[in-house]
Amino acid sequence: MATRLATPAGRAQYRQRSALVEPGLAPLFQRFGRHLTYRGHRAVDGETKLLGTVHNLTKLINHTPKSGP
């Protein structure tokens, strides 16, 4: 990973990470905390997907459509 980040293209991609990944994770961390309950790759993957689903469903339920022209 360090070798890949040492290239100019790697640095440019890593800079974009904060704009792409962090805004998606920040609300999850704020709502559910930074620690996961389960251990192991499959369990953590399932818990992460469940938290993401809950977050997205909450956004859908609370969504108010914009009034059109």
C-alpha positions as CSV (number, residue, x, y, z in Angstrom):
1,M,0.0,0.0,0.0
2,A,2.8,2.4,0.9
3,T,4.4,1.8,-2.5
4,R,1.1,2.5,-4.3
5,L,0.6,5.7,-2.3
6,A,4.1,6.9,-3.1
7,T,3.2,7.5,-6.8
8,P,1.6,10.7,-8.0
9,A,-1.5,8.8,-9.1
10,G,-1.7,7.1,-5.8
11,R,-1.5,10.4,-3.9
12,A,-4.2,11.9,-6.1
13,Q,-6.5,8.9,-5.5
14,Y,-6.0,9.0,-1.8
15,R,-6.9,12.7,-1.7
16,Q,-10.2,11.9,-3.3
17,R,-10.9,9.4,-0.6
18,S,-11.9,12.0,2.0
19,A,-14.4,13.4,-0.4
20,L,-15.9,10.0,-1.4
21,V,-15.7,7.7,1.6
22,E,-15.6,9.9,4.7
23,P,-19.0,11.6,4.1
24,G,-20.6,8.2,3.9
25,L,-19.0,6.9,7.1
26,A,-19.3,10.0,9.3
27,P,-23.1,9.7,9.9
28,L,-22.8,6.0,10.7
29,F,-20.0,6.7,13.2
30,Q,-22.0,9.6,14.7
31,R,-25.2,7.6,15.1
32,F,-23.9,4.1,16.0
33,G,-20.4,4.8,17.3
34,R,-17.0,3.7,16.0
35,H,-16.9,0.2,17.6
36,L,-18.6,-2.9,16.1
37,T,-20.2,-5.5,18.2
38,Y,-19.1,-8.6,16.3
39,R,-15.6,-10.0,15.4
40,G,-14.5,-11.7,12.2
41,H,-14.7,-10.6,8.6
42,R,-18.1,-12.1,7.8
43,A,-19.7,-10.8,11.0
44,V,-18.3,-7.3,10.7
45,D,-19.3,-7.2,7.0
46,G,-22.9,-8.2,7.9
47,E,-23.0,-5.7,10.8
48,T,-21.7,-2.9,8.6
49,K,-24.2,-3.6,5.9
50,L,-27.0,-3.7,8.4
51,L,-26.0,-0.3,9.8
52,G,-25.9,1.1,6.3
53,T,-29.3,-0.3,5.5
54,V,-30.8,1.2,8.7
55,H,-29.2,4.6,7.9
56,N,-30.6,4.5,4.3
57,L,-34.0,3.5,5.4
58,T,-34.1,6.3,8.0
59,K,-33.2,8.7,5.2
60,L,-36.0,7.4,3.0
61,I,-38.6,7.6,5.8
62,N,-37.6,11.1,6.7
63,H,-37.4,12.3,3.1
64,T,-39.7,15.2,2.2
65,P,-40.0,15.7,-1.6
66,K,-39.2,19.1,-3.0
67,S,-42.2,21.1,-4.3
68,G,-41.9,21.2,-8.0
69,P,-42.7,24.2,-10.4
